[in-house]
């Protein structure tokens, strides 16, 4: 079951009104196929993503929830919507408006044509910059995180990569599955093997690496996160 805080038609009108408030150019109709078809796709993608989340505000006892007043949830939905507009219609104008709306409301900078995975989380938003890296399912990032390029080269992230607040991954990095980047840690042009905890020591400020059996990302999802090249298949969620 997928439970919305507003009926789908009302939610679609709500988003249309927000776009009209920030961009009063009368260049979009609420019944425009670019908007209505992309909206339905975004709802389906949001449900699929959220049903894998262990947090009760997202999924609990067989019911998946989406609230337009939950800013983290709304931020993910707006990205799915902007990306659906781009993938289906290649409409730069509408996709840009949705990207800018997400940036304005939630402080999340993630372009509509970024290749985000089907299952990921942005926690607390605010100052999040997700560049056009190679992402994988079960990606988690928190406030103040940055993923970006160095001289045009972006990171490649495995499954279950989690970024603690104000951490950064930039440049030519291959980050293995089940890897955690600690608070304020900077990973730049450096590879990490699967199962690593990469963190900045509180006292010395130096970056260190430990191997962990259980990734931090696993605490946010209700299915086991694959590793070592295993693919994730659509299986029943664990409530």
Secondary structure, DSSP 4 states (H G I P E B T S, - for coil): -EEESS-HHHHHHHHHHHHHHH--S----TT-HHHHHHHHHHHHHHHHHHTTB-STTTEETTEEEE-TT-HHHHHHHHHHHHHHHHHHH--HHHHHHHHHHHHHHH-EEE-TTS---SSEEEES-SSEEE-S-B--TTEEEETT-EEE-BTTBPPEE-TT-EE-TT-EEESS-EE-TT-EE-TT-EEES--B-TTEEEEE-TTT--EEEEE-SS-GGGGGBSSPPP-TTPPP-------
